């Protein structure tokens, strides 16, 4: 259950940080921020940042239980 709850904070963290890094024209180095377009919607996204953010939120929620 803690993993399911950690998906939303991981997604929000990734979206906000990628938006700032991507809009400045940077790739973020290891984060590999790229521009994603799907079905008329577009945003900046980073899979490594999503995995790290979700993992961090998962650990925090797991410890709180």
N, C-alpha and C positions, 0 to 999 in steps of 0.2 A: 504494500500500500504506500510505503514511503517513496518508492520509485515513481509511482503514478502521480503523487503529489509534487514531485520534483520536476516534472516535465514543464509545467507552466513557468516557474521561475527561471529554469534553464533557457527556455524559449525567449522570455522577455529580456534576459541578460544578453543573449546572443543578438537579438534584433536591435537593441539600443546601442550596444557597443559597435556592432557591424555598421549601423547607420552612420555613426560618427566617423569611424575609420574609412569606410567606403566613400562617403560623400566628400572627403578631403582628397580623394584620388589615390590613397595608399592601399596596398594589398594587405598590410598588417603583418608581413613577414611570415612567421610560422602559422599564424591564424588563417591565412589564405582566404581573405574576404573577397567574395565574388558577387557579381550582379546576377540575380536570378529573376527570370520572368516566367510566369505560369498563368495561363488562361486570363490574360489581361491585367494581372497583378504583378508588380515587380518590387523587389526589395534587395538589400544587401544581406548576405548570409555567410556564415562560417561554420562548417561542420566540426572542426577541432574545438572551436570555442563552445559550441552547443554541447559537445560531449563533456568538456571540462566543467562547464556551468551546471549541467544536469548532475554530474557526479558530485560536485560540491554541495548542491542542494540536497541530493540524496543522502550524503553523509550527515548533513545537519539535521534533516528530518529523522534519520535513523537513530541518531544520538538522543534526540528529544523524546523518543518513545520510551 
